[in-house]
Amino acid sequence: MTTNVATLAARSRLRDIASLGKPRLSSLVILSAGAGVWLAPGERAVVRTLVMLLGTALLVWAANALNCYLEQDVDAQMTRTKDRALPSGRLEPWIAATVGWGVALLSMTLLALSTNPLTASLGALGFLSYVLVYTPMKRESSFALVVGAVSGSVPPLMGWTAITGSLDTGGLILFAILFVWQLPHFLAISMFGGVDYQRAGLRVFSVVYGNRVTAIGIALSSLALVATSLLPFSHGIAGIYYAVTAAALGIGMLTLAAPGFRRAADVAWARRVFLYSLAHLSLLIAAMIADAA
């Protein structure tokens, strides 16, 4: 009986440690890195590619874990996050910090061994800007959104440069798609979670400028996303199958985002935009991969 209890406790502790990396949030970012690898022109050594993707996944995990460590006081104030491992007291803060930095070091080692200096440098830039700039900046300025979007857009560019070894149009287009996608996605989160963010003292867009301005921002950035999503076709990175899929997803995005220009936009609408944005990016990346295949 004692052994069973100890085993269950250990499993629970491991689940809490794993949850620091916000796996659901990270999965799309990691998928985008895979798309960068798949779409880039050049030879793909299977083992080195797998090690590169593992290193990227671990780096994203480490960044999220350290974000949880640095924002544990904020998370404790918000309904959406108060039950996470750190604010709930299930996990000691020193464990999150130690494991976070340890995994970051391991991931950077894997990237350095499996890719090239450019890719490893991009990984370090994305990681450090997320942990040391974006995370503390959220308490001070709504424009932390832009810094966070840059950090979150690095993985697909890393996937591309891991194969090509250079910064060129294809990789930058993938970076741009993920960057612009994050704008309506996170503006929507700030709108339907505004009460939580205000209570926690985070200077997100809706708290600083209000829901009306945020709704217009969601609509405008959705327009930009649809235009950006068509760039892979116009630049010959993806073909007609991708173009048709991107256009169909774009029509859906524009239809859903249009109320943002009117006073009809509300918190429930923002939640719908958020949910659609998840499906939009998933299907867009899947269309890129399928088209290239």
C-alpha positions as CSV (number, residue, x, y, z in Angstrom):
1,M,0.0,0.0,0.0
2,T,2.8,2.4,1.0
3,T,4.6,1.7,-2.3
4,N,1.4,2.4,-4.3
5,V,0.9,5.7,-2.5
6,A,4.5,6.7,-3.2
7,T,4.2,5.7,-6.9
8,L,1.0,7.8,-7.3
9,A,2.7,10.8,-5.5
10,A,5.7,10.5,-7.8
11,R,3.5,10.3,-10.9
12,S,1.5,13.4,-9.7
13,R,4.8,15.3,-9.2
14,L,6.0,14.4,-12.7
15,R,2.7,15.5,-14.2
16,D,3.0,18.8,-12.4
17,I,6.5,19.3,-13.7
18,A,5.4,18.4,-17.2
19,S,2.5,20.9,-17.0
20,L,5.0,23.8,-16.4
21,G,5.8,23.6,-20.1
22,K,2.1,24.3,-21.1
23,P,2.0,21.4,-23.5
24,R,-1.2,22.4,-25.3
25,L,0.1,25.9,-25.9
26,S,3.5,24.6,-27.0
27,S,2.2,22.0,-29.5
28,L,1.3,24.4,-32.2
29,V,4.6,26.2,-31.9
30,I,6.5,22.9,-32.2
31,L,4.4,21.9,-35.2
32,S,5.3,25.1,-36.9
33,A,9.0,24.3,-36.4
34,G,8.4,20.9,-38.1
35,A,6.7,22.8,-41.0
36,G,9.8,24.9,-41.3
37,V,12.0,21.8,-41.6
38,W,9.6,20.1,-44.1
39,L,9.2,23.1,-46.4
40,A,12.8,24.2,-46.5
41,P,14.8,23.3,-49.6
42,G,17.8,21.0,-48.8
43,E,18.8,17.6,-47.5
44,R,17.3,16.4,-44.2
45,A,19.3,13.9,-42.2
46,V,16.7,12.0,-40.2
47,V,18.6,11.7,-36.9
48,R,19.9,15.3,-36.9
49,T,16.4,16.6,-37.8
50,L,14.8,14.7,-35.0
51,V,17.4,15.9,-32.5
52,M,16.8,19.5,-33.7
53,L,13.0,19.2,-33.2
54,L,13.5,17.7,-29.8
55,G,15.9,20.5,-28.9
56,T,13.3,23.1,-30.0
57,A,10.5,21.4,-28.1
58,L,12.6,21.3,-24.9
59,L,13.5,25.0,-25.4
60,V,9.8,26.0,-25.7
61,W,9.1,23.9,-22.6
62,A,11.9,25.5,-20.7
63,A,10.7,29.0,-21.6
64,N,7.1,28.3,-20.5
65,A,8.4,26.7,-17.3
66,L,10.4,29.7,-16.4
67,N,7.4,31.9,-17.3
68,C,5.4,30.0,-14.8
69,Y,8.1,30.5,-12.2
70,L,8.4,34.2,-12.7
71,E,4.6,34.7,-12.8
72,Q,3.5,32.4,-10.0
73,D,2.2,35.4,-8.0
74,V,0.3,36.6,-11.0
75,D,-1.1,33.2,-11.7
76,A,-2.4,32.9,-8.1
77,Q,-4.6,36.0,-8.8
78,M,-6.3,34.7,-11.9
79,T,-9.2,32.2,-12.1
80,R,-7.8,30.6,-15.2
81,T,-4.3,29.9,-13.7
82,K,-4.7,29.7,-9.9
83,D,-4.8,25.9,-10.0
84,R,-1.5,25.5,-11.7
85,A,1.2,23.6,-9.9
86,L,3.1,26.6,-8.5
87,P,0.3,28.9,-7.3
88,S,-1.6,26.0,-5.9
89,G,1.5,24.9,-3.8
90,R,1.7,21.4,-5.4
91,L,5.2,22.1,-6.6
92,E,8.0,24.0,-5.0
93,P,9.2,27.1,-6.9
94,W,12.9,26.0,-6.8
95,I,12.0,22.9,-8.7
96,A,10.5,24.9,-11.5
97,A,13.5,27.2,-11.7
98,T,16.1,24.5,-11.5
99,V,14.4,22.2,-14.1
100,G,13.5,25.2,-16.3
101,W,17.1,26.4,-16.6
102,G,18.5,22.8,-16.7
103,V,16.2,21.9,-19.7
104,A,17.1,25.2,-21.4
105,L,20.8,24.3,-21.2
106,L,20.1,20.7,-22.5
107,S,18.0,22.0,-25.4
108,M,20.7,24.6,-26.4
109,T,23.3,21.8,-26.4
110,L,21.1,19.7,-28.6
111,L,20.6,22.5,-31.0
112,A,24.2,23.4,-31.1
113,L,25.2,19.8,-31.9
114,S,22.4,19.1,-34.5
115,T,22.1,22.3,-36.4
116,N,24.3,25.4,-37.2
117,P,25.3,28.6,-35.3
118,L,22.4,30.6,-36.9
119,T,19.7,28.2,-35.7
120,A,21.2,27.9,-32.3
121,S,21.5,31.7,-32.0
122,L,17.8,32.1,-33.1
123,G,16.8,29.6,-30.4
124,A,18.8,31.5,-27.7
125,L,17.3,34.8,-28.9
126,G,13.7,33.5,-28.8
127,F,14.2,31.9,-25.4
128,L,15.9,34.9,-23.7
129,S,13.5,37.5,-25.1
130,Y,10.5,35.4,-23.9
131,V,11.9,34.8,-20.4
132,L,13.8,38.0,-19.7
133,V,12.0,40.6,-21.7
134,Y,8.4,39.5,-22.5
135,T,7.5,38.0,-19.1
136,P,8.5,41.0,-16.9
137,M,7.3,43.5,-19.6
138,K,3.7,42.2,-19.3
139,R,3.5,44.0,-15.9
140,E,4.6,47.3,-17.4
141,S,3.3,47.6,-21.0
142,S,0.7,46.3,-23.4
143,F,3.3,46.2,-26.1
144,A,4.8,43.1,-24.5
145,L,2.4,41.4,-26.9
146,V,4.8,42.3,-29.8
147,V,7.9,41.0,-28.0
148,G,6.0,37.8,-27.1
149,A,4.9,37.4,-30.7
150,V,8.5,37.7,-31.9
151,S,9.6,35.0,-29.5
152,G,6.8,32.7,-30.5
153,S,7.5,33.1,-34.2
154,V,11.1,31.9,-34.0
155,P,10.6,28.1,-34.1
156,P,9.4,27.9,-37.7
157,L,12.3,30.1,-38.7
158,M,14.6,27.8,-36.8
159,G,13.2,24.8,-38.7
160,W,14.0,26.5,-42.0
161,T,17.5,27.7,-41.1
162,A,18.3,24.2,-39.7
163,I,18.1,22.9,-43.3
164,T,19.2,25.9,-45.3
165,G,21.7,27.6,-42.9
166,S,20.5,31.0,-44.0
167,L,17.9,33.7,-43.5
168,D,15.9,33.9,-46.7
169,T,12.4,34.7,-47.9
170,G,10.8,31.3,-47.2
171,G,11.9,31.2,-43.6
172,L,10.9,34.9,-43.0
173,I,7.4,34.2,-44.5
174,L,6.9,31.4,-42.0
175,F,8.1,33.7,-39.2
176,A,5.6,36.4,-40.4
177,I,2.6,34.1,-40.5
178,L,3.2,32.9,-37.0
179,F,3.9,36.5,-35.8
180,V,0.7,37.9,-37.3
181,W,-1.4,34.9,-36.2
182,Q,-0.5,35.6,-32.5
183,L,-1.9,39.2,-32.7
184,P,-5.7,38.3,-33.0
185,H,-5.1,35.2,-30.9
186,F,-3.7,36.9,-27.9
187,L,-5.8,40.1,-28.3
188,A,-8.8,37.8,-28.1
189,I,-7.5,36.2,-24.9
190,S,-6.9,39.6,-23.3
191,M,-10.4,40.6,-24.1
192,F,-12.3,37.6,-22.7
193,G,-9.8,37.3,-19.8
194,G,-9.7,41.0,-19.1
195,V,-11.1,40.8,-15.6
196,D,-8.5,38.2,-14.6
197,Y,-5.6,40.2,-16.1
198,Q,-6.7,43.4,-14.4
199,R,-7.0,41.8,-11.0
200,A,-3.5,40.3,-11.5
201,G,-2.0,43.7,-12.5
202,L,-1.0,42.7,-16.1
203,R,-1.0,45.5,-18.6
204,V,-2.6,43.6,-21.4
205,F,-4.2,45.4,-24.4
206,S,-7.8,45.2,-23.2
207,V,-6.9,46.4,-19.7
208,V,-5.0,49.5,-21.1
209,Y,-7.2,50.4,-24.1
210,G,-10.6,48.8,-23.4
211,N,-12.6,46.1,-25.2
212,R,-13.7,48.4,-28.0
213,V,-10.2,49.2,-29.2
214,T,-9.1,45.6,-28.6
215,A,-12.0,44.4,-30.8
216,I,-10.9,46.7,-33.6
217,G,-7.3,45.4,-33.2
218,I,-8.6,41.8,-33.5
219,A,-10.4,42.6,-36.7
220,L,-7.5,44.5,-38.3
221,S,-4.9,41.9,-37.3
222,S,-7.2,39.2,-38.7
223,L,-7.2,41.0,-42.0
224,A,-3.4,41.1,-41.9
225,L,-3.3,37.4,-41.1
226,V,-5.4,36.4,-44.1
227,A,-3.1,38.4,-46.4
228,T,0.1,37.0,-44.8
229,S,-1.2,33.4,-45.0
230,L,-1.3,33.7,-48.8
231,L,2.4,34.6,-49.1
232,P,3.7,31.0,-49.3
233,F,1.6,30.5,-52.5
234,S,2.6,33.9,-54.0
235,H,6.3,33.2,-53.4
236,G,6.2,29.6,-54.6
237,I,6.8,27.9,-51.3
238,A,3.4,26.2,-51.4
239,G,1.1,25.2,-54.2
240,I,-2.5,25.5,-55.2
241,Y,-3.8,23.0,-52.6
242,Y,-2.4,25.2,-49.9
243,A,-3.7,28.4,-51.5
244,V,-7.3,27.1,-51.7
245,T,-7.1,25.9,-48.0
246,A,-5.6,29.3,-46.9
247,A,-8.3,31.2,-48.8
248,A,-11.1,29.1,-47.3
249,L,-9.7,29.5,-43.8
250,G,-9.2,33.2,-44.4
251,I,-12.9,33.7,-45.4
252,G,-13.9,32.0,-42.2
253,M,-11.5,34.3,-40.2
254,L,-12.7,37.4,-41.9
255,T,-16.4,36.5,-41.4
256,L,-15.8,35.8,-37.7
257,A,-13.6,38.9,-37.1
258,A,-15.9,41.4,-39.0
259,P,-18.0,42.2,-35.9
260,G,-14.9,43.7,-34.3
261,F,-15.5,46.8,-36.4
262,R,-18.9,47.2,-34.9
263,R,-20.1,47.5,-31.4
264,A,-21.6,44.0,-31.6
265,A,-18.2,42.6,-30.6
266,D,-18.3,41.3,-27.0
267,V,-16.4,38.9,-24.7
268,A,-18.3,35.8,-26.1
269,W,-17.3,36.9,-29.6
270,A,-13.6,37.2,-28.6
271,R,-13.7,33.7,-27.2
272,R,-15.0,32.4,-30.6
273,V,-12.2,34.2,-32.4
274,F,-9.7,32.6,-30.1
275,L,-11.0,29.1,-30.7
276,Y,-11.2,29.6,-34.4
277,S,-7.6,30.9,-34.5
278,L,-6.4,27.6,-33.0
279,A,-8.1,25.6,-35.7
280,H,-6.9,28.1,-38.3
281,L,-3.2,27.7,-37.6
282,S,-3.5,24.0,-37.2
283,L,-5.2,23.5,-40.6
284,L,-2.9,26.1,-42.2
285,I,0.2,24.2,-41.2
286,A,-1.3,20.9,-42.1
287,A,-2.1,22.2,-45.6
288,M,1.5,23.4,-46.0
289,I,2.9,20.0,-45.1
290,A,0.3,18.1,-47.2
291,D,1.0,20.4,-50.2
292,A,4.7,20.0,-50.0
293,A,4.3,16.2,-49.7
